[in-house]
Amino acid sequence: MGRRARLWKDNDPTTHGIRPPEPVICPLCERAIPPRARSSLHHLTPKLKGGTHKGTVRLHQICHSAIHARYSEAEIARRLSDVDALRQDPEIGRFVAWIRTKPDDFHAATRMTRDRRGARRER
């Protein structure tokens, strides 16, 4: 059967080839997460605060680490349990503005903020 005689179907890999998967977009920084980049699932409500079976989102690892370096599990559960609340937070907003200038697969070590380190020592 000639190529022109085949029926062309959108989902037929023999006529169109295999389509590359749609890129995953980090909902926090809105950059693509390439397959080679570090990424992880973020529980919108922390598991320790009852979020085991609630929603998760895939984030760049650096975005995920930035959230947990700045805020405790309790604060995340109380006021930052959705992506819009995270984006509107001033500290995360500054981080997002900075990270958007980096390549999609950028990763760097993330340290806990001084405020969080001090709070941990006081326990």
Salt bridges, closest charged atoms under 4 A:
GLU30 OE2 - ARG87 NH2 3.70
GLU30 OE1 - ARG100 NH2 3.13
GLU73 OE2 - HIS68 ND1 3.45
GLU75 OE2 - ARG79 NE 2.91
ASP84 OD1 - ARG87 NH1 3.43
ASP89 OD1 - ARG79 NH2 3.14
GLU91 OE1 - ARG70 NE 3.89
ASP105 OD2 - ARG36 NE 3.07
